[in-house]
């Protein structure tokens, strides 16, 4: 069976990617490729679990050694994934649309991309509840709208802010089972979960 090699979570800030990442690693056995970032950790973030926090000098050194598979700059901080992670035994990643755009055609074909597209009001509420979040909520929302304005390169989309673990499990199991087309996803999942654009809602 021709299956995907990895799942990539893509979504706007506070759209539920971290919850999905924890469920997929703890309950479904995926190995998460922890992103690297030069951003300082927020309160309760754990180095090596939430991110690999590195200095600007660390980033430049890894860049000189050609260790990056992809990296992007957001709000002055760098986020990235290494070649060792992407081509090693990691099977779960979180990326931005820009980072996803760095994939070769072959790597994209081997990746199941799940897009979390939660409405701005709900995401703003979640951001306001986060501890240690120094980012301007308005700035972050505007940046996300700009970055995701034309984004359509995904295999399935979740736009229900109250999605359950069972919903997530269903769309991932069906999507990762084989390299299915959009039509197959649309025709194979219940109408109350997937619309004509393979959308969990």
N, C-alpha and C positions, 0 to 999 in steps of 0.2 A: 504494500500500500504506500502511495506517495504522500507522506505527511509533512506538515510544517516542522521545522527544527526549533522554532522559538516563538514566544508570544511577546509582543511589544505593546505596552500600554501608553496611550497618548491622550492628553486631556488638558483642559484649562486648569488654572490654579484652584485648589479646593474642590475638585470635581469627583474625588473618590478614588484616585489612583493608588494612594497609599493603603487604603482599606483593601482594595482588590489585590494589591501586591502581597499583603500579609495573608489573605485568604489563600491565594494561589501557592504561596510557599508553605504555609503551615498545614493546609488541608488537602492540597492537590499535588504536592511534591515537586513543584517547580523550583529551580535554583535561581535566585535573583542575582543579577549582575549589578552590584551596588555602584551607583554612579559616583564619580569623583566630582568635587566642586571646590572652588576657592572661596565660596560663600562661608561666612562664619556660622556655626551651628545655632539653631534656635533652641530655646529651652526645651528640655526633654529629648532632643535628638541625640542619637548615639553614634559615635564614630564607628564605621565599619558595618553598621546596620542600616541606618537611614541614608547616610552618604559616607564616602571616604573623603574627609576634609583635608585638603592639602593647601600649601602656600602657593603664592604666585611663582616662586622660584622652583618649587616641585613641578608645577605645571610646565614651565619652560624647559626644565630638564627632561621631562617625559616627552615633550614635543621634539626636542633635539634628537632623542633616541627613537623617534618615530613609533611611539608606543600607543598613540591614540587611534582608535577606529573612527571615532567622531567626537567633535566637541563644538559647543556653541557658547556664545557670550550673551548673558541676560542681565540687565541692570548692572553691568560692570563686573559681574562674576562669571567665571567659566564653569560649565558643566560638561562632563564627558564620559565616554566609555572606551575602554582599552581594547586593543586587538585580542589580547589574551582572554578577556572576558567574552567577547562576541564570538570568537572562533573556538573557545574552549568548551567547558561543560556547563556554562550558564545557559538557561533556557527562558529567562524572564527578564525583561528590560522595561525601563520607563524612558521615553524619549520625547523631544519636542518635534513639531513638524519640520523644523530646519534640520534637526539631527536625523530624522527619518529620511529626509531628502538626500542624505549622504550615502544611503545604501545603494549598492550596485543593483542592477536589474535581477541578478541571480540571488543576491541576499534578500532583496524584497520579496521575491517569489517564495523564499523559504521561511518567511515571517508572517505570522498571523497578527494583524494590527487591530487592537480593540480600542475604540475611541470613546472617551467619556465626555459627553457634551451636555453638561448640566447648566440650567439657566443662571443668569448673572445674579439675580436676587438671592437665590439659595447659596451660591458660592460666596457672595459678600457676607452673608450671615455666618457662614463657617469660618471665613477669614477673621472676622471680628472676634470669634471665640477662641482663636488660636493664641496660645501663650508664646510670648517672645517673638511675635511676628512684627518686625519693624517696618516692613514694606507698607507703602501707602496702598490702601485697598483700591481706591479709585485708579491709581496708576497701574496697579496689577491688572485690574479688569480691562482697562483700555489697552494695555499691552497684549493681553490675551485675545481681545477682539481683533486686533491688528494681525497677530501671528496666525490666528485660525480662520481668518476671513475667507480664504479660498481653499481651506483644507478639505480634501475629499479622498485621500489615499488611505482608506481603512477597509477592513474586511467585515467588521460589525461595529455597531454603535449603541451605547447605553445613554439614554437621556432622561431616565427616571431617577430623580434624586433619592427615591425610597426603594431602589432595587434591593433584592434580597440576595443572600449568599447562594440560594438555590437558583435564582435567575442567572447569576454570574457563572455558576457551575455549568448550567445548561448551555449557555452560549459558547463557553470555552470548550466544553467537551465536544459539542457538535462541530464547532469551527476548527478545532485542532485535529479532529479525527481524520480528515483528509483535505486535500486542497480543493475545496468546493467553490463553486461560482456564487455570485451574488444571488442568482435565480434559485439555486439550490437552498441557500439559507432562507430566502424568502418563502419558498414553498414548503420547507421542512419543519419550521417552528410554528407554534400556535400563533394565531392572528393577534392575540392580546400581548404578545411579546415582541414580535418582529413585523415591521411594516414593509412596504414594497421596496424600501431602501435599506434592508437588513438592519433594522433599528430596534433595539430593546427599549420599549417604552411603557 
